[in-house]
Amino acid sequence: MSSTPLEAAYRICGRIAAEHGRTYFLATRLLSAPRRPAVHALYAFARQVDDIVDHGAHADPGTELDRLEARLRAALDTGPATVADDPVLLAVTDTITRYDIAPAHFWTFLHAMRMDLPGSPHFRSRYASMAELREYMRGSAAAIGLQLLPVLGTVVPRAEAEPAAAALGEAFQLTNFLRDIAEDLDRGRIYLPADDLTAFGVDPDLLAHCRRTGHTDPRVRRALAHLIAVTRGVYRRADPGIDLLDPRVRPAIRTASALYAGILTEIERRDYAVFGSRAVVGVPKRLRVAATQLMSR
């Protein structure tokens, strides 16, 4: 059965989400069918940028990021035909237009991604405080929540739901930082606030030692426990915002929130052993949480 280029582009985005975002993709299965393609397109775009910045997809990531932004701006100005050769850009351009998503959220996101690029004037590999880290997360995480909000829909004016949507994006990002400490160290980055680490006697050399040995020093363990508590506070701040969403999407967002917060619990269960392997929520629990939300609809 034939399909239009746009339909094919959305299917490709769905495959990207299924392959790379297991927790994310499972939560989207609880969304109504019309919303899923748009959510997959937003995920696939973020993944495309991540591949440029972090996974060596291009020899000159800065130039490629500039090219990608220029093509998206042109497509939004003149129509999606200009990006027909790129399924992800085609789908995300349609999603932005269809759901009236503010393009500024995408420029904010791309600015934050340039902060990850060595050689960029915006590059940062360390963050002195949570305030500095939050400035990065304004683009890398909060902007993602704000991109999603028009797709999900709200029962209040959109602006009233935006702070909680941004907070949930931040909670997810902080969870990723705690889970991915080892991978980030391998890239020469530390996405944990230095002043919080210093309060527990932790510095970059100690983190590097933990990475080399695969063992978590007691000082690092205490720092991680503190930062997990901080992150749980962000989840609590975001949680009331779920009730501001369209009732039909609440189970999906609650599932995503519960599964991501479950990563924190898994880190604790493993006694903060984050330097040798990655903490993940197992398939049985993911399915159990999703089923619980599905039954509550």
PEMO-V803766 format. One record per pair of residues at least 12 apart in sequence whose C-alpha atoms are under 6 Angstrom apart, sorted by the first residue. I is the first residue (numbers start at 1). J is the second residue. If there is no record, write none. Layout:
I_J, I_J
This chain:
9_87, 9_91, 10_37, 10_91, 13_40, 13_41, 13_44, 14_40, 17_40, 27_252, 27_255, 27_256, 30_252, 31_249, 38_95, 41_91, 41_92, 99_150, 105_143, 108_139, 109_139, 109_140, 112_136, 112_139, 112_140, 125_189, 126_190, 127_193, 128_193, 128_194, 128_195, 129_193, 129_194, 129_195, 130_193, 141_169, 141_170, 141_173, 142_166, 142_169, 142_170, 145_165, 145_166, 145_169, 153_245, 153_246, 154_244, 154_245, 154_246, 155_244, 155_245, 155_246, 164_238, 164_241, 167_238, 168_238, 171_231, 171_234, 171_235, 177_191, 182_275, 197_223, 200_219, 200_223, 211_275, 214_275, 214_276, 216_273, 221_272, 251_293, 255_290, 263_280, 263_281, 267_279
